[in-house]
Amino acid sequence: MLYFFFIAVRLKNFPDKISATMGQNTAIPCHLNPEVSALDLEVRWQKEGLETPVLLYKNRREEQHEQYRGRARLHSDLTKGDLSLILESVRDMDGGRYTCYVRTLSQVNETTLYLSITGHGRKPVITVHKQPGREIRLKCESKGWYPKPELHWNYGDGSAITVHSDFSEKVEEDGRITVTSYLSVQDSYEEDFLCIVQPSDSEKKFVSTFHVSVKLKTSESMCLSEINKNVILPCHLDPAVSVLDSEVKWEKKGLTSPVFLYTNRRVALEEHHEQYKERTQLNSEDKRTGDLSLSLKNVKVTDEGRYTCSVKAHGREIQASLDLSVTAQGGKPVMTVDEEPGNVKLKCISRGWYPKPQLKWTHEDGSAVTEYSELFEEVEHDGRITITSYLSIRDQYDQKILCIVQLSGSKERAVSRIVISRGRPQHLAHLVALICMILVLCYIIMCKKGYAQIKSMFFELFTQDSLAIIVFYLQCKGLCEILLVVAASEINIFLILTQKIQGGEKLKVQNTLLQFVRECLIILGIIWWKINDDSLLLLLAALIQAGAVVLVLGTSQEFCLRCLSASVIATMLIIHFSGVTESILPDFQQNSQIFSHVKEFLSNEGTSKYLLLTLLVMQIFIQHRLFLSEKQQGNIIFIHC
């Protein structure tokens, strides 16, 4: 007797649609009702769109589709009628409509359900992308989604951001999706930004927050500028934020109007202070770089003060301040001398300084001058300062006085030097008397001997020099010393001419040439006296005088020795009058390293004495050679050393 059973296949307490998470394992349910063994039944799982079944169970063996091989199998509890399809490592392509077929002896039963694949990705990550010279951008990225989720930006108060953002997506190898969005931060200086990712089939939201705190910074608290130059007052946003739709303002303390204003996407020139119109502009024309530095042209003294840079957007304002200090390096001091009996008054004046400089009087060795001095200042029309100082010193000793003008805190300084060579008044008086007596003696000799050739030529020179030396000794000893050198040279020429006349020679002496040489000597001496470039100019004068002797008297060896003798005498007088501690190098060479070493060597008292002794030996040697030469010729010689 045969018995037949009817087996109904249906879903048991499951919805028609199920979901699975990508990358996870899932079971698509299918159960026999009643729960009978399915070991000897034929079970087939078919997916819509595939010709061959995902899994075929027949004769107690399983066969899988090549896309599901190793990933699809039936539930292990077939004896209880559980025909569920187990899928491992679910992929995005696994989503779709699945049908479970069960074949019995008499019929085929089936049931269908839909498998939805979802990928709940990671929480979004916000990073800052900052490029030099450009605005900052926030990057929001979230990985591992399926299907594509929604991504949007909100402010901290929940309001949506609908501009300055872009969106992109990328499908990974496993089918999951990475979503990315960039947001350009503009006109926000203290704000929370929210990146929200939401699956399309869910109301759950994944949120990340980023706080943007923009600071307005100045690279320096103090900015220094020279007058009439251009300067940039630094100010920038950190991180860089666009100010295209913001209000940018520069103000100066003490002024009611701004020195610069940018608002409503334009420069409000009509709002600028009158003193700053056409002189201010933002250093960078690109408003997206966060560079708010102010370019100020043709800096004036009145521009000095505290400046404030401010930027405003969405009702919020941030600001930063810095100080502008204006300086002006003045010119080299000009020194003049006003002599009084027993006293010398020096005046030092220097123009074009700002702020008020320091002025001090020192000796050559750097020690301060202790004599009484006065200081005055005068403000010019452009705000710069002229400073004047008077120094009264006693006329007791030779010295070199320096007037130094320097800005406080600056290494640069302006220096002028002057030589006060008024020492040994009694010795100078004796020298004046001696020279005048020699001049008179020379004239008497000419009268006695009847040297008509040179009498008329030297009469005017000797008389003028004698009177001038006495007058200048009483009124201006500097010019007196110059004339002493000139007179000594004239006496030397006179002695040479006299000796040649005694030798019976007829000379053709040009009075005009000697007068010209004398005037050159005096002019060069006065230049020396005015600019204090003492030794070099007088040495040049002596060489010119020696050259004139050669032109007048001839070019023989004897006359050349005479010329050299005259030059040596002039040089000795130079060293004597300028003091043994004075250098023979001019002041303008003081900055040269080589000349500074030479100057230091010659400034040594022992070195100067050695040099003077050497010149004396040279003079004696020359006189000895001349004496031997004259003796051999039977002539008379004047030892005029």
Stockholm file with secondary structure:
# STOCKHOLM 1.0

chainA/1-641         MLYFFFIAVRLKNFPDKISATMGQNTAIPCHLNPEVSALDLEVRWQKEGLETPVLLYKNRREEQHEQYRGRARLHSDLTKGDLSLILESVRDMDGGRYTCYVRTLSQVNETTLYLSITGHGRKPVITVHKQPGREIRLKCESKGWYPKPELHWNYGDGSAITVHSDFSEKVEEDGRITVTSYLSVQDSYEEDFLCIVQPSDSEKKFVSTFHVSVKLKTSESMCLSEINKNVILPCHLDPAVSVLDSEVKWEKKGLTSPVFLYTNRRVALEEHHEQYKERTQLNSEDKRTGDLSLSLKNVKVTDEGRYTCSVKAHGREIQASLDLSVTAQGGKPVMTVDEEPGNVKLKCISRGWYPKPQLKWTHEDGSAVTEYSELFEEVEHDGRITITSYLSIRDQYDQKILCIVQLSGSKERAVSRIVISRGRPQHLAHLVALICMILVLCYIIMCKKGYAQIKSMFFELFTQDSLAIIVFYLQCKGLCEILLVVAASEINIFLILTQKIQGGEKLKVQNTLLQFVRECLIILGIIWWKINDDSLLLLLAALIQAGAVVLVLGTSQEFCLRCLSASVIATMLIIHFSGVTESILPDFQQNSQIFSHVKEFLSNEGTSKYLLLTLLVMQIFIQHRLFLSEKQQGNIIFIHC
#=GR chainA/1-641 SS CCCCCCCEEECCSCCSEEEEETTSCEEECCEEESCCCCTTSEEEEEETTCSSCSEEEETTEEEECTTTTTTEEECSCGGGTBCCEEESSCCGGGCEEEEEEEECSSCEEEEEEEEEEEBCCCCCEEEEECCTTSCCEEEEEEEEEBSCCEEEEEETTSCBCCSSEEEEEEECTTSCEEEEEEEECBSCSEEEEEEEEECTTCCCCEEEEEEEECEEECSCSEEEEETTSCEEECCEEESCCBCTTSEEEEEETTCSSCSEEEETTEECGGGSCGGGTTTEEESCSCTTSCBCCEEECSCCGGGCEEEEEEEEETTEEEEEEEEEEEEBCCCCCEEEEEEETTEEEEEEEEEEEBSCCEEEEEETTSCBCCSCEEEEEEECTTSCEEEEEEEEEETTSCEEEEEEEECTTCSCEEEEEEEECCCCHHHHHHHHHHHHHHHHHHHHHHHHHTCHHHHHHHHHHHHHHHHHHHHHHHHCHHHHHHHHHHHHHHHHHHHHHHHHHHTTCCCCCCHHHHHHHHHHHHHHHHHHHHHCCHHHHHHHHHHHHHHHHHHHHCCSHHHHHHHHHHHHHHHHHHHHHHCTTCCSSCGGGTTCHHHHHHHHHHHSHHHHHHHHHHHHHHHHHHHHHHHHHHHHHTCCCCCCC
#=GC SS_cons         CCCCCCCEEECCSCCSEEEEETTSCEEECCEEESCCCCTTSEEEEEETTCSSCSEEEETTEEEECTTTTTTEEECSCGGGTBCCEEESSCCGGGCEEEEEEEECSSCEEEEEEEEEEEBCCCCCEEEEECCTTSCCEEEEEEEEEBSCCEEEEEETTSCBCCSSEEEEEEECTTSCEEEEEEEECBSCSEEEEEEEEECTTCCCCEEEEEEEECEEECSCSEEEEETTSCEEECCEEESCCBCTTSEEEEEETTCSSCSEEEETTEECGGGSCGGGTTTEEESCSCTTSCBCCEEECSCCGGGCEEEEEEEEETTEEEEEEEEEEEEBCCCCCEEEEEEETTEEEEEEEEEEEBSCCEEEEEETTSCBCCSCEEEEEEECTTSCEEEEEEEEEETTSCEEEEEEEECTTCSCEEEEEEEECCCCHHHHHHHHHHHHHHHHHHHHHHHHHTCHHHHHHHHHHHHHHHHHHHHHHHHCHHHHHHHHHHHHHHHHHHHHHHHHHHTTCCCCCCHHHHHHHHHHHHHHHHHHHHHCCHHHHHHHHHHHHHHHHHHHHCCSHHHHHHHHHHHHHHHHHHHHHHCTTCCSSCGGGTTCHHHHHHHHHHHSHHHHHHHHHHHHHHHHHHHHHHHHHHHHHTCCCCCCC
//
